[in-house]
Amino acid sequence: MLTKELEYKINNVLQQFSFTGLLKGDMGVCIYYFVLGRMRHDPQMTQLGEATLEKIMANMGQNKILFMEEGITGIALGISFLLKYKFVEGDVNEVLQDIDDHIYKGTCSLLEKEVTPNIKLPILDVLIYFIVRYINVNSAIRKKLYLRFIEHLFNYIYIHRQDNFYQETFPFNLMKEQYLFVGVLVWIYQLGIDQKRIENIFHEMKLFLFSCHPVLHANRFHLMTVARCVGKFTHDTEWMNFAERLAQDIDIRHILENELTNKNIMPQTGVIGIWLLQKLNIWMGFAMNDENYDFEKRIVESSLWERIEHDGEFFSNYYSLNGYCGIRLFLDYLKRKV
């Protein structure tokens, strides 16, 4: 249960810092308040969400970052979520139209500039945002514009991929850009957008990915899930066969007990990320071992969870969805599933 002390900590962080992003800022806390308020039927939590949203909207113009974690695409996705699930009232297209234009122009400006290969651009985050907007937008003109932009962005990402695109990265990260990009391509394919081009990309990827066998079981599990996703939704048996070869050499218990250390509980890089991959596999119709693993016990007994709850400085760096708020929502969800 959320204590008054921890509630005070969250509000204190929001007053001291100006991070407005989804995963690392107060947009994530805003969603935390609204969702927890609904789950617990707690009007005080809902009021905190409303107050946080007002602050975000008032300061939104100051955020020039396009990345999802701490920038405007994450804020806009958060607003879209709140509107879609009726946490707040409003027309999503009226609310987000000016934000769409801002993100579109900012991205076009970035793409026109010459950048060195080691500079990370927020193109994948913007692509995800405009897929969501393409699905929701009503205007035929805007729908066509967003469609063309989606096609341009995914081709840009693929054409400009780095030499290490297919290499394993350490440690495990649910938001690993290469695997996330493959999943996003499947999403675009499912929407019927430029399917022939995406099929060609998946065919080219086979030459490189099918020879990969990640060292970490967690990365192996991640790649297997992505491969299953491609195989299932594009009806490609070669991808399915590759996924099953990986599946034969994956030990979920080893991931949870050995590879992910006592401190590794974060949604993006820890046991919650593995739980999400498990649920994605089950949603796709694949049986999973260790479905009854006690994730709640694993988290609350972690030294990191204790540190988040008692170390104010550490808490201030991990308070949003990729930290305290994300973990707390996960624990509340598990309790309500029992």
C-alpha positions in Angstrom: 0.0 0.0 0.0 1.2 3.5 -0.8 2.2 5.2 2.4 1.9 8.9 3.1 5.7 9.1 3.4 6.2 7.7 -0.1 3.4 9.9 -1.4 5.3 12.9 0.0 8.5 11.7 -1.7 6.9 11.5 -5.1 5.4 15.0 -4.8 8.7 16.4 -3.4 10.5 15.0 -6.5 7.9 16.6 -8.8 8.4 20.0 -7.2 12.2 19.9 -7.4 12.7 18.5 -10.9 11.4 19.5 -14.3 11.5 16.2 -16.1 8.2 15.8 -17.9 8.8 12.5 -19.8 6.9 9.3 -19.7 9.5 6.8 -18.4 11.7 9.1 -16.4 9.5 12.0 -15.5 6.3 13.3 -14.2 4.1 12.1 -17.1 4.8 8.6 -15.8 3.9 9.7 -12.3 0.7 11.3 -13.7 -0.4 8.0 -15.2 0.6 6.2 -12.0 -1.8 8.4 -10.0 -4.7 8.0 -12.4 -4.4 4.3 -12.8 -3.9 3.6 -9.1 -6.8 5.9 -8.3 -9.1 3.9 -10.5 -7.7 0.5 -9.3 -8.2 1.5 -5.7 -11.2 3.7 -6.1 -9.2 6.5 -4.5 -10.3 10.0 -5.4 -7.3 11.6 -3.7 -5.0 9.7 -6.1 -7.1 10.9 -9.0 -6.8 14.5 -7.8 -3.1 14.2 -7.6 -3.1 12.9 -11.2 -5.2 15.9 -12.3 -2.8 18.4 -10.6 0.2 16.7 -12.1 -1.3 16.8 -15.6 -2.1 20.5 -15.2 1.6 21.1 -14.4 2.8 19.1 -17.3 0.5 20.9 -19.8 1.6 24.3 -18.4 5.3 23.4 -18.8 5.1 21.4 -22.0 6.3 24.2 -24.3 9.6 24.2 -22.5 10.4 20.6 -23.4 12.4 20.5 -26.7 13.4 16.8 -26.4 11.7 14.3 -28.8 12.7 11.1 -27.1 10.0 9.0 -25.4 11.8 8.5 -22.1 12.0 12.2 -21.1 10.7 14.1 -24.1 7.6 15.3 -25.8 6.7 12.1 -27.7 6.4 10.3 -24.3 4.3 13.1 -22.9 2.0 13.0 -25.9 1.7 9.2 -25.7 0.8 9.6 -22.1 -1.9 12.1 -22.9 -3.3 9.8 -25.6 -3.4 6.9 -23.1 -5.3 9.1 -20.5 -7.8 10.2 -23.2 -8.3 6.7 -24.7 -9.1 5.1 -21.3 -11.3 8.0 -20.2 -9.1 9.1 -17.2 -9.7 12.6 -18.6 -12.3 14.0 -20.9 -11.5 15.4 -24.4 -11.1 14.7 -28.1 -7.7 13.1 -28.7 -7.3 14.7 -32.1 -8.1 18.2 -30.9 -5.8 17.9 -27.9 -2.8 16.4 -29.9 -3.1 18.2 -33.2 -0.7 21.0 -32.3 1.7 18.5 -30.7 1.6 16.4 -33.8 2.7 19.4 -35.9 5.5 20.2 -33.4 6.9 16.7 -33.4 6.6 16.4 -37.2 8.4 19.6 -37.8 11.1 18.9 -35.2 11.7 15.4 -36.7 11.9 16.8 -40.2 14.5 19.3 -39.0 16.6 16.6 -37.5 16.5 14.4 -40.6 17.6 17.3 -42.7 20.8 17.8 -40.7 24.0 16.0 -41.2 24.7 13.9 -38.1 27.6 11.6 -37.2 26.7 7.8 -36.9 27.3 7.8 -33.1 24.6 10.4 -32.5 21.4 8.7 -31.3 18.2 10.2 -32.8 14.7 9.8 -31.5 13.4 8.5 -34.9 12.0 5.2 -33.5 10.2 7.0 -30.7 8.6 9.3 -33.2 7.7 6.4 -35.5 5.9 4.7 -32.6 4.1 8.0 -31.8 2.8 8.5 -35.3 1.6 4.9 -35.6 -0.6 5.6 -32.6 -1.7 8.8 -34.1 -2.4 7.2 -37.5 -4.7 4.7 -35.8 -6.6 7.4 -34.0 -6.7 10.3 -36.4 -10.0 11.0 -38.2 -8.9 13.6 -40.8 -8.3 11.8 -44.2 -5.7 14.4 -45.1 -3.8 13.9 -41.8 -4.2 10.1 -42.1 -2.5 10.2 -45.5 0.3 12.5 -44.2 1.0 10.2 -41.2 1.0 7.2 -43.4 3.7 8.7 -45.7 5.6 9.8 -42.6 5.5 6.3 -41.1 6.8 4.8 -44.4 9.6 7.4 -44.5 10.7 6.9 -40.9 10.9 3.1 -40.9 12.9 3.1 -44.1 15.2 5.8 -42.7 15.8 3.7 -39.6 16.6 0.6 -41.6 18.7 2.3 -44.2 20.8 4.1 -41.6 21.2 1.2 -39.2 24.7 0.9 -37.8 27.2 -2.0 -38.4 26.5 -3.3 -34.9 22.7 -3.5 -35.5 22.5 -7.3 -35.1 25.1 -7.6 -32.3 24.1 -8.6 -28.8 24.1 -5.8 -26.2 24.6 -6.1 -22.5 22.8 -6.1 -20.1 19.3 -7.2 -21.1 17.1 -4.2 -22.0 13.4 -4.6 -23.0 13.7 -1.3 -25.0 16.7 -2.6 -27.1 16.3 -0.6 -30.2 17.0 -3.3 -32.7 14.4 -5.8 -31.4 11.9 -3.0 -30.7 12.3 -1.9 -34.3 11.5 -5.4 -35.6 8.4 -5.5 -33.4 7.3 -2.1 -34.6 7.7 -3.3 -38.2 5.3 -6.2 -37.4 2.8 -3.6 -36.0 3.0 -1.5 -39.2 2.6 -4.7 -41.3 -0.5 -5.6 -39.4 -1.9 -2.2 -40.3 -1.5 -3.0 -43.9 1.1 -0.4 -44.6 3.8 -1.0 -47.2 3.7 -4.8 -46.6 5.8 -5.8 -49.5 8.7 -3.5 -48.4 8.5 -4.9 -44.9 8.5 -8.4 -46.1 11.7 -7.6 -48.1 13.3 -6.1 -44.9 12.4 -9.3 -42.9 13.9 -11.4 -45.7 17.1 -9.4 -45.6 17.3 -9.7 -41.8 17.2 -13.5 -41.9 20.7 -13.5 -43.4 22.0 -11.8 -40.2 19.6 -12.6 -37.3 19.3 -16.3 -38.1 23.0 -16.8 -37.3 22.6 -15.1 -33.9 22.6 -17.0 -30.7 22.8 -14.5 -27.8 25.1 -15.4 -24.9 22.6 -14.2 -22.2 19.4 -16.3 -21.9 17.5 -13.1 -21.3 18.6 -11.7 -24.7 17.9 -15.1 -26.3 14.4 -15.0 -24.8 14.0 -11.5 -26.1 15.1 -12.4 -29.7 12.9 -15.6 -29.6 9.9 -13.5 -28.7 10.5 -11.0 -31.5 11.1 -13.9 -34.0 7.8 -15.5 -33.0 6.1 -12.2 -33.5 7.4 -11.9 -37.0 6.6 -15.5 -37.8 3.1 -15.5 -36.4 1.9 -12.3 -37.9 3.6 -12.6 -41.3 2.9 -16.3 -41.6 6.6 -17.0 -42.2 7.6 -20.5 -41.1 11.3 -19.8 -41.3 11.0 -17.2 -38.5 9.0 -19.6 -36.5 11.6 -22.3 -36.9 14.3 -19.9 -35.9 12.4 -19.0 -32.8 11.9 -22.6 -31.8 15.6 -23.3 -32.1 16.2 -20.5 -29.7 13.5 -21.8 -27.4 15.2 -25.1 -26.9 18.1 -23.3 -25.3 16.4 -20.9 -22.9 16.1 -21.4 -19.2 13.7 -18.8 -17.7 14.6 -19.8 -14.1 18.2 -19.2 -14.9 17.4 -15.7 -16.2 15.4 -14.8 -13.1 17.7 -16.3 -10.5 21.1 -15.9 -12.0 21.4 -13.4 -14.9 19.1 -10.8 -13.3 20.8 -10.2 -10.0 19.1 -9.2 -6.7 19.0 -5.6 -7.8 17.6 -6.1 -11.3 13.9 -5.5 -10.8 13.3 -2.4 -13.0 10.6 -2.7 -15.7 13.0 -1.9 -18.5 16.0 -4.0 -17.5 14.9 -6.4 -14.9 12.4 -9.1 -13.9 9.3 -7.1 -14.8 10.7 -6.9 -18.4 10.9 -10.7 -18.5 7.4 -11.0 -17.1 6.2 -8.7 -19.9 7.9 -10.9 -22.5 6.3 -14.0 -21.0 2.8 -12.4 -21.2 3.5 -11.4 -24.8 4.3 -15.0 -25.7 1.2 -16.3 -23.9 -0.9 -13.7 -25.7 0.5 -15.0 -29.0 -0.6 -18.5 -28.0 2.7 -20.0 -26.8 3.0 -22.0 -23.6 5.5 -20.7 -21.1 7.4 -22.5 -18.3 7.6 -20.9 -14.9 4.3 -19.1 -15.3 3.8 -19.4 -11.5 7.1 -17.8 -10.5 6.6 -15.5 -7.5 7.5 -12.2 -9.1 6.1 -10.2 -6.1 8.4 -12.0 -3.7 11.3 -11.5 -6.0 10.7 -7.7 -6.1 9.8 -6.9 -2.5 12.8 -8.9 -1.1 15.2 -7.2 -3.5 17.8 -4.9 -1.9 17.0 -2.4 -4.7 13.4 -2.2 -3.7 14.4 -1.4 -0.1 16.8 1.2 -1.4 14.2 2.9 -3.5 11.8 3.1 -0.6 14.4 4.5 1.9 17.1 6.3 0.0 15.8 9.7 -1.0 18.6 10.6 -3.5 18.3 7.2 -5.2 14.5 7.5 -5.3 14.8 10.9 -7.0 16.5 9.2 -10.0 14.1 6.2 -10.2 10.7 7.5 -9.3 8.7 7.3 -12.6 7.4 4.4 -14.7 10.9 2.9 -15.2 11.3 2.9 -11.4 9.2 3.2 -8.3 5.9 4.0 -10.0 6.2 1.3 -12.6 7.1 -1.3 -10.0 4.3 -0.2 -7.7 1.7 -0.5 -10.5 3.0 -3.9 -11.3 2.8 -5.1 -7.7 -0.8 -3.7 -7.4 -1.7 -5.5 -10.6 -0.4 -8.8 -9.3 -2.4 -8.5 -6.1 -5.6 -7.9 -8.0 -5.0 -10.9 -10.2 -4.9 -13.3 -7.2 
